[in-house]
């Protein structure tokens, strides 16, 4: 076990974390960044990114994250592997414990741990990841222009994704496990009136199939009832829209969260309820959850941290 000190500790290594590291390094804060179990975040599971500015012919998600990481290290960020197992924000400097036993004392902390998309738990979801299965229609819908796709979910997010995909795809199946939509009335009306969208009520997904890419889904309707039936639908894309889980469990003793576990920020800033602790990216953004907005939030958090350090003479 070793103990380290830094003016700025960054927890998380997606677009928000790496951008915060770039800005914090250029501000001479000598940041230490812990990458966690998925360096690069959710973008590492995305094949092509076409909506991040500066890449006219697209860039792969893993490559974009590698480039961001390299840029951060070029300016001096100390990037390390490890999961944060415990934090103490009750006294200063803040104390953060890594899963290998190391302890970091930090004047400021930027939380950029992201949010994890919820999946159904099917083995096929991993098999077709990047080859037909996605948890972000805005990110990957463009690749399914003129094709047939399915969206799983019955809430506002699922309806929004189905409507978005209907502007690109030839046909959209909305797979809903209940006999009704949970979305708001206006969203329900838009979906049900859309000729490109077919809603499959009382349906659950049993599996996916196709070689080498996704070609279809096996569904079960009215599971456990007398009129239960199993059938296949031919699809090119399978989109999960059953929500995200923010990675905030380790912080909940100290950081104010909303009812879904997302970090609540002070209006117009990246500040949390604890002075000197900031948050950026999907962990504090239940609405947009895009790489570009996460990167912008990472910039804000690093600038807020630098200002806090300067004003409190903590260098």
Buried (B, 14 or more C-beta within 10 A) or exposed (E): EEEBEBBBBBBBBBBBBBBBBBBBBBBEBBBBBBBBEBBBBBBBBBBBBEEBEEBEEBBBBBBBBBEBBEBBBEBBBBBBEBBBEEBEBEEBBBBBBBBEEBBBBBBBBBBBBBBBBBBBEBEBBEBBBBEBBBBBBBBBBEBBEEBBBBBBBBBBBBBBBBBBBBEBBEBBBBBBBEEEBBBEEEBBEBBEEBEBBBBBBBBBBBBBEBEEEBBBBBBBBBBEEEEEEEEEBEBBBBBBBBBBBBBBEBBEEBBEBEEEBBBEBEEEEBBBBBEBBBBBBBBBBBEEBBBEBBBBBBBBBBBBBBEBBEEEEBE
